[in-house]
Amino acid sequence: MSFVLVEKADRIAWVTLNRPEKLNALNNEVLKELEQVFADLEHDAEVGVVVLTGSGEKAFVAGADIAELKTLDTAGARVQALRGQAVFQRIESMPKPVLAAVNGFALGGGCELALACHIRIASENARFGLPEVSLGIIPGYGGTQRLSRLVGKGVALDLILSGEMTPAVDALRMGLVSRVVPQADLRATTEKLARTILSRGPLALRSALAAVNEGIEMPQEQGLQYEAALFGLLAASQDMQEGMAAFLEKRQANFKGL
């Protein structure tokens, strides 16, 4: 049985974590499948946007598999953290936009997985949290780093040190997610956004992701120089000529990724 399902339609790949009886909890087999799926999708010319979600309506991913984590010693725990971080880094560094459709609990490793995606859309019943301190550990798949960069140090420490769950409406307020919609509208809303993104220039999308993801790790002046360099490269593309011609001619652009 596969724990990661992939459905491709009209240049959107829907990636579904499929362990509903365990609330889609992450174990090593799930991480292995997830890594392979994203490696394949990165080079799939028929896919322009990836949507990541969980099966069922209760959970996106309710966390890591605690029974598996409980067996780890110091060396094993460090290796496990680095393994999870590597998989999530692959997702974050994807040159194609990755949207998380968060349909319920996104706790522990599930919250960290959502944080690795480029955009997060939550259903009204979504709940976010990093409860690791209640288990005597800390987030190990990038949560301490990505959350603080996303919502700020103070808010991140509030969530991490309390281990409390945050409802979707509060996650929206603090900037953890960008949209909150009724559960019944989650797929349609996410698909609409994915299609909007797909209508944009693919080279521009790739460059925008690089400018934000890589630039945020640089001093601002260096980030500005990097942005300018990418801007210059795009000016030599056929896509830029097509995009501007379409704007002036009041028509839909027909981007080729060239």
TANOR-V641050 format. One record per backbone hydrogen bond with DSSP energy under -1.0 kcal/mol. CO is the residue of the C=O (numbers start at 1). NH is the residue of the N-H. If there is no record, write none. Layout:
# TANOR-V641050
CO/NH
CO/NH
This chain:
# TANOR-V641050
3/18
5/16
7/14
9/12
11/48
11/49
12/9
13/51
14/7
15/53
16/5
17/55
19/22
19/24
20/23
22/25
23/62
26/65
27/31
28/32
29/33
30/34
31/35
32/36
33/37
34/38
35/39
36/40
37/41
38/42
41/44
44/47
49/13
50/99
51/15
52/101
53/17
58/105
61/107
63/26
65/69
66/70
69/72
73/77
74/78
75/79
76/80
77/81
78/82
79/83
80/84
81/85
82/86
83/87
84/88
85/89
86/90
87/91
88/92
89/93
91/94
97/50
98/118
98/119
99/52
100/121
102/123
104/127
105/60
105/61
106/129
107/110
108/112
109/113
110/114
111/115
112/116
114/117
119/100
120/178
121/102
122/181
123/126
126/168
127/106
128/166
129/108
131/134
132/135
132/137
133/136
142/146
143/147
145/149
146/150
147/151
148/152
152/156
153/157
154/158
155/159
156/160
157/161
158/162
159/163
166/128
167/171
168/172
169/173
170/174
171/176
171/177
179/122
181/124
182/185
183/186
185/189
186/190
187/191
188/192
189/193
190/194
191/195
192/196
193/197
194/198
195/199
197/200
201/205
202/206
203/207
204/208
205/209
206/210
207/211
208/212
209/213
210/214
212/216
214/217
215/218
219/223
220/224
221/225
222/226
223/227
224/228
225/229
226/230
227/231
228/232
229/233
230/234
231/235
233/236
234/237
237/241
238/242
239/243
240/244
241/245
242/246
243/247
244/248
245/249
246/251
258/238
